[in-house]
Amino acid sequence: MMERTDRHFRVLVRTLTRRSLLYTEMVMGRAVLDGRGERDMDFDPLELPLALQVGDNDPSRLARCAELAQARGFTELNLNCGCPSARVRDGAFGARLMLEPDRVATLVRAMKAATSLPVTVKHRIGVDEVDGYDDMLRFVDVVAEAGADAFIVHARKAWLHGLSPKENRNVPPLRPEEIFRLKRERPSLRIELNGGIESTDAVLAGLREGRVDGVMVGRGIYRDPMAFADVDARVFGDDVAPTPLRAVLETMVEHARRWVARGGRVHDVSRHVHGLFLGRPGGRKARRVLAEAGAAADVDTLRRAIDQVVV
Ligand SMILES: Cc1cc2nc3c(=O)[nH]c(=O)nc-3n(C[C@H](O)[C@H](O)[C@H](O)COP(=O)(O)O)c2cc1C
């Protein structure tokens, strides 16, 4: 998620789950290639497994992105066919690409030819008037034929005109049944569900009886990371206890210290820890400490904030 799943939030999530696949924010293919995307390309190996998500519509650019993704050690390359922002719409990529399955097939072929990494596609159940189940099925069939390794489907259509990106994440209703049907009718494809998953219980409900192969969580884990502290045990079956909140907070202080030593700002890290305070005694005070310091927060501010939280 843009402005959310940067390296600092990914470090936070890794304290909670070793097994889940994490994703970068969407980065434009051009930015990957001309160096503007360096912030998005740089990560700590402890964040792995990590997918690089790219937004683009040009096969040769995407092929070069695929080579770079592999050289930089990413686990997977994911093509964004779900973002409905005006910039993306007018540039004819993101969700707009759902209207052109043949073009997406060409893009996937180009990426597959350039890398041995899995190439996956994140998309919507539909776009504009092209939002029937059969439209999505056709999109998936054409793109699967090109070799896409998985489809991660946001269970909401997008309107390219008239709704803001934020409205497009809330206004169109969730239609997960269509994704379960897709998995039933295309059992050999890897199909993953996205949209509205707020807890490990909801992840397990999605995965029940093989209805889908995976579940992607966006806002839920950003809002309340601790709601997913038990996924390795309950979803992946590992014999591990959930990481205690105190340990997550301490890891983030240490991470902030290391980041500052590299010339970064504490605020880059502290802006992502607010969700850890949700519903905890002292959590509001902790948020206030960080809010008052704002961009000027230092490691001591972060320490003072987390010391407000009773765990
Ligand atoms: C602030 C924000 C930024 C997002 N950025 C991206 C993005 O870069 N790439 C992407 O595929 N989806 C992006 N999304 C959409 C989410 O990945 C997800 O599809 C959507 O929020 C529905 O899932 P959720 O209910 O679990 O959040 C973003 C969502 C939000 C709230």
The ligand as an SDF file (V2000), in Angstrom:
LIG
                    3D

 31 33  0  0  0  0  0  0  0  0999 V2000
   -3.4230    3.9680    1.5420 C   0  0  0  0  0  0  0  0  0  0  0  0
   -3.5870    2.8000    0.6060 C   0  0  0  0  0  0  0  0  0  0  0  0
   -2.6580    2.5920   -0.3860 C   0  0  0  0  0  0  0  0  0  0  0  0
   -2.7870    1.5190   -1.2610 C   0  0  0  0  0  0  0  0  0  0  0  0
   -1.8100    1.2970   -2.1900 N   0  0  0  0  0  0  0  0  0  0  0  0
   -1.8720    0.1840   -2.9510 C   0  0  0  0  0  0  0  0  0  0  0  0
   -0.7940   -0.1660   -3.8200 C   0  0  0  0  0  0  0  0  0  0  0  0
    0.2400    0.5220   -3.8920 O   0  0  0  0  0  0  0  0  0  0  0  0
   -0.9260   -1.2920   -4.5690 N   0  0  0  0  0  0  0  0  0  0  0  0
   -2.0320   -2.1050   -4.4830 C   0  0  0  0  0  0  0  0  0  0  0  0
   -2.1000   -3.1340   -5.1590 O   0  0  0  0  0  0  0  0  0  0  0  0
   -3.0620   -1.7960   -3.6860 N   0  0  0  0  0  0  0  0  0  0  0  0
   -2.9920   -0.6810   -2.9100 C   0  0  0  0  0  0  0  0  0  0  0  0
   -4.0220   -0.4110   -2.0510 N   0  0  0  0  0  0  0  0  0  0  0  0
   -5.2070   -1.2920   -2.0290 C   0  0  0  0  0  0  0  0  0  0  0  0
   -5.0100   -2.4510   -1.0460 C   0  0  0  0  0  0  0  0  0  0  0  0
   -3.9000   -3.2340   -1.4330 O   0  0  0  0  0  0  0  0  0  0  0  0
   -6.2300   -3.3560   -1.0160 C   0  0  0  0  0  0  0  0  0  0  0  0
   -6.4370   -3.9100   -2.2900 O   0  0  0  0  0  0  0  0  0  0  0  0
   -7.5110   -2.6430   -0.6000 C   0  0  0  0  0  0  0  0  0  0  0  0
   -7.2750   -1.7020    0.4350 O   0  0  0  0  0  0  0  0  0  0  0  0
   -8.5490   -3.6650   -0.1330 C   0  0  0  0  0  0  0  0  0  0  0  0
   -8.0230   -4.5320    0.8370 O   0  0  0  0  0  0  0  0  0  0  0  0
   -8.1280   -4.2420    2.4190 P   0  0  0  0  0  0  0  0  0  0  0  0
   -9.6020   -4.1070    2.7350 O   0  0  0  0  0  0  0  0  0  0  0  0
   -7.4820   -5.4460    3.0760 O   0  0  0  0  0  0  0  0  0  0  0  0
   -7.3960   -2.9810    2.6820 O   0  0  0  0  0  0  0  0  0  0  0  0
   -3.9040    0.6560   -1.1590 C   0  0  0  0  0  0  0  0  0  0  0  0
   -4.8380    0.8680   -0.1500 C   0  0  0  0  0  0  0  0  0  0  0  0
   -4.6930    1.9200    0.7280 C   0  0  0  0  0  0  0  0  0  0  0  0
   -5.7110    2.1090    1.8380 C   0  0  0  0  0  0  0  0  0  0  0  0
  1  2  1  0
  2  3  1  0
  2 30  2  0
  3  4  2  0
  4  5  1  0
  4 28  1  0
  5  6  2  0
  6  7  1  0
  6 13  1  0
  7  8  2  0
  7  9  1  0
  9 10  1  0
 10 11  2  0
 10 12  1  0
 12 13  2  0
 13 14  1  0
 14 15  1  0
 14 28  1  0
 15 16  1  0
 16 17  1  0
 16 18  1  0
 18 19  1  0
 18 20  1  0
 20 21  1  0
 20 22  1  0
 22 23  1  0
 23 24  1  0
 24 25  2  0
 24 26  1  0
 24 27  1  0
 28 29  2  0
 29 30  1  0
 30 31  1  0
M  END
$$$$
